[in-house]
Amino acid sequence: MTTEEKIQKVIDEKITPALQTHGGNVTFENFDEETGILTVSLIGACGTCPYAQETLRMTVEAVIMEDVPEVKEVRRA
């Protein structure tokens, strides 16, 4: 399984269900293998929420980095 496939699996199985309960979601945009930087988009309610940066850090980044150690940082597109 590639790193991108691992990331997408974590998004699909762990992050999307949690965010969808609040009317939002996250989409994979890009992963730079060299730097370990993952870029995602927050959509729906998460895209306009005043706490979007906190959601990105505490939910998306924390979960992905725990399960996919190749990811060193998560950024919003």
C-alpha positions in Angstrom: 0.0 0.0 0.0 1.4 3.4 -1.0 1.6 6.3 1.5 -1.2 8.1 -0.4 -3.4 5.0 -0.1 -2.7 4.8 3.6 -3.6 8.4 4.0 -6.9 8.0 2.0 -7.8 4.9 4.1 -7.4 6.9 7.4 -9.4 9.8 5.9 -12.2 7.4 4.8 -12.3 5.2 7.9 -11.5 7.5 10.8 -11.8 11.2 9.9 -14.7 11.4 7.4 -17.2 9.8 9.8 -16.4 12.2 12.6 -16.5 15.3 10.4 -19.7 14.3 8.6 -21.5 14.3 12.0 -20.9 18.0 12.0 -21.8 18.6 8.3 -18.2 18.7 7.0 -15.6 16.6 5.5 -11.9 16.6 4.4 -10.5 15.8 1.0 -7.0 14.6 0.1 -5.2 17.1 -2.2 -1.5 16.2 -2.3 1.2 14.5 -0.4 4.9 15.4 -0.9 7.0 12.3 -0.2 10.1 14.4 0.1 8.9 16.8 2.8 6.2 14.7 4.4 3.7 17.5 3.9 0.1 16.5 3.3 -2.3 19.1 1.8 -6.0 18.7 2.4 -9.2 20.7 1.9 -11.8 21.1 4.5 -15.3 21.2 2.9 -18.9 21.7 3.9 -19.4 23.1 7.4 -15.7 22.5 8.2 -14.6 24.7 5.4 -16.3 27.8 6.9 -16.1 27.0 10.6 -14.2 29.5 12.8 -12.6 26.4 14.4 -11.4 24.9 11.1 -7.7 25.3 12.0 -8.2 23.5 15.3 -10.1 20.7 13.5 -7.2 20.5 11.1 -4.6 20.2 13.9 -6.5 18.2 16.5 -8.5 15.8 14.3 -7.0 15.5 10.9 -3.3 16.0 11.6 -3.3 14.1 14.9 -5.1 11.0 13.5 -3.2 10.9 10.2 0.2 11.4 11.8 -0.5 8.6 14.3 -1.4 6.1 11.6 0.9 7.2 8.8 4.3 8.2 10.2 5.5 9.3 6.8 3.3 12.4 7.2 5.2 15.1 9.1 2.8 18.0 8.7 -0.8 18.6 7.4 -1.7 21.9 5.7 -4.9 23.3 4.4 -5.2 23.9 0.7 
